[in-house]
Amino acid sequence: MYLDICMKDEIKQNKVEALAKKLLIAGDSTRLKILCIIFDDKKVCVSEIAKKLDMNIAIVSHHLLALAKAGFLEPNREGKQICYTLLKSRFNNDLKNFICRNKQKNS
């Protein structure tokens, strides 16, 4: 468990609020699709994600930026392209396991 949310001290409240914010950002359906692509491919450029999702590059870039700011992804410039990789963290690993497990159950 990430937090003992039964505790009412200020530090625990701040952790709960930070976790809620991360879950809110990751919980968007488009962002979940993007995360699934990155979980599968490890490193993916914006144009590849846009093509796989049949979406506009600007919209995909907007979602990727939100995920990067929240600590899910790391952007890397490769020539004219921006590619993203998943940052290593316990939260990201647990999220990946949860999403992939549920994706397999629904297949």
Buried (B, 14 or more C-beta within 10 A) or exposed (E): EEEEEEEEEEEBEEBBEBBEEBEEBBEBEBBBBBBBBBBEBEEBBBBBBBEBBEBEEEEBBEBBBBBBEBBBBBBEEEEEEBBBBBBEEEBBEEBBEEBEEEEEEEE
